[in-house]
């Protein structure tokens, strides 16, 4: 996915009220921007880090700028991280269409936001002649506390546990169901569940896995020009406490 226009560099002043951040532009102007990330953003919201913004030309928007990327120091390495949780669904669709995720390749049709389960919408529904429908739920990941290990979630997610249960139901009805974790950073080699952040989600994860829900995790290649899904990550076991 290419950014539609050059991103604007800035310095983070603070992130607050979940969806807001104050930044300092290179010309000295202070600006309040939209932060499309309701999570805890552990390690990604320290004042003084470098960030990049996109700008919308939509006159109806209250805030014209959105926070897209952050550059942080992690285990002695400068790392670019995508913080916009609205992007992973698009990134996943593009990667599947380009056959970059072998486990999800070969489907003839991809639909987004299809109703299923108990008043939910599946992120991606893959279908094709002679193949079982494949329900794909996509989650954004940016937490990394141990060198090389990305984790999800970064805070309690009741909605996430519900999605796991609904995917398991799809398997029981004869369909494929996949939980795809998109890690918006390139310094991870493994993926695990952060059971200490949400034990209920961890238990739901392992229950869904035992019922046939497939687990995939991929990292991303990130620059100020684009974000694309890159490599499959090894999923390691992380039992709920």
N, C-alpha and C positions, 0 to 999 in steps of 0.2 A: 504494500500500500504506500503510495507516494503522498506526501503532504501536498495539498493543492497550491500552496504558496510558501515561500521561504519563512521558516519559523523565526520568531523574534527572541533574541537572547535577553535574559534578565537575571536578577538576583532575588532569591526568596527572602521576604521579610518575615512573614508568618502565614500559616494555614490555620483556618478557624471555621467554626460552624459547619464542618464537614465539606461544604461545597464552595467555600470562598478562600481566596489567598490574596495577600498583598505582596506585590513585587516592586523592585526598583529597576527601571529601564536604564539602558546605558547612557541615555541623555539626562539622567537624574530625576526623571519623572516617576512618581509613585502611582501605582495602578492597582485597582482591585479586579481580580480575574476569577473566572469560573473554574472550579476544581472538580472535574467529573470523576470523583472517586470518594465513595462514602465510607471506605475502610479506615483502619487505624493508621495506615501509611507509615508503619514503623521503619525508621531509618531513612525516610524520604522527605521529611518536612523540617529538617534542621535549618534555622535561619542562616543565611549566607551561602547556601548551595546555589549552583548555577542551574537555571531552568530555561525552558524554551516554550514560547507561546504561539498559538495560532490566532488569527484574527478573522472574525466573521463580518461580512458586509450586510448581514440581515439587520435592518433598522429597527426591527421589533424586539431584538434581544436587549435585555437590560444591561448585560455585560458583554462587551464586544470581543474580549479576548478569553481564550481558554488555555489552561496549563496542560501541555502535552508531554514534555520530557523533563527529567531531572538527571543531573550528573552528580554522582556521589563517590566518595572514597570508601571502598569495601575490601577489607583484608589486603590493604596496600595497593589496590588497583582502582583506577578511575573507571567507573561503570555508568553507562547510559541506561536509564530505566524509563519505560513508558508508563505513565501514571493514569492515562485515560481508560477507564473501565468500559467505555463504550466501543472501543476498537476491537477486542478479541473476536467477537462474532464475525466481523468483516474480515479480519485476518484469517480466521479459520475457513471461511467460505472461499476466499481467494486461494488458500493453500490446497484445499480439497479439489477445486477446479483445475489447479495446475498439477495434480497428482503428486504433491509434495508430502502427503501423509499416506503411505502405502496401504495402511489398514483401512482407509476410507476411500480408496481409489476405485474407479470403475462404475460408479453410480451415474445414471443418465440424468437425474433430476435432483436439484437441491432447492428446497423451499425453506423460507425463514419465518419464524414466529407463527408456527402452526399450533392451533389449540389441541391440547391433549390432557389426559389425567383429570385431576380435580381443579378445574378453573386455572390451568397453567398454559403456557405456551412453550413449545420446544424451540431451542435456538435454531437448530438445523434439522430438517427431515430429508434423508437421502432415500431415493427410490430408483428402481430399475427393473426391467423385465426379468422375471425368473429369480429375483433376489428378495430377501426379506427387507422390509422397510427398516431403516436404521435411524434411531432417534439419538441425536447428538446434543448434549448439554455442554456449553462452553463456560469456563470460569477463568477470570483474570487472576494472575499470580504475580506478585512482586516481592513477597517476603523472602529474605535470605538471612538467616542468623548464624548458620554454620557454613564454613567455606565449601562452596560447590553444591550446596543443598537448598533448593527452592522449596517453600512450604505454603500450604493453604489449609485453613483460612488464616487471615491476620486478625480476625475478631469473630465474635459469635455470629453465626449465620443460620437462623432458623429456616429461612427460605432455601438455603443450600441443602439442608437435610431433607426438606420436603422434595426437592428435585431428585435426590438420590432414591428416595422411596418410589417416586413415580417412574423413574427409569427401571427400577426392579419390576414394577408392575408390567411395563411394556415387554420385558423379557418373558414374564410368565404368560403373556398373551401370544408368544411366538415370534416377537420382533427382536432385532438387535438393539442394544442400547449402549451408548458410549459416553463416558464423562471425559471431556477433553480439557486439560488444564493448559492454558497458554501463558507461559512465563515471559513477561515483557522485560527481559534482560538477557545478557549473553554470558554471564559468569556462573551458570549452574550446570552441573553434570548429572544431578539426581533430583528427584522430586519425592516429597514425603508429605503426609498429613500432619499438621501442627495440632496434635491431640491436646496439648496443654492450653491452646487458645480456645478450643471448643470441643470438649469431650463428647458431647451429643453428636456433633457432626462426624467425629472420628468413628463412633460406633455405627452411625448410619452408613458411612463409607464402607466399612468392612462387611456390614450386612448386605449391602447392595452388591459388593464384589462377590460374595459367596453365592448370591442369587443369579449371577451371570452378567452383571453390568461390567463392561470392558473399561479399562482405565488407560488413558493415554496422556502424556505430557510432552510438550515441545517448548524449546526456547525460541528467542527471536533475534534476528539481526537488526540492529537499531542504529540509525544515524539521524542527523537533523533534516535529512531529505526524505527518509522512508522508514517503515517498519515492515518486516516480513517474517513469517514463521520459518525457522531454519532447521533445527536438529531435534530428533526425538531424544527424550531424557529417560534414564533408567528410573523406574518407580520402585522405591524401597518400602519395606513394611514399617509401619509406625502404629502400633496398637494403642487403642484408647486406654487411659489409665483406669 
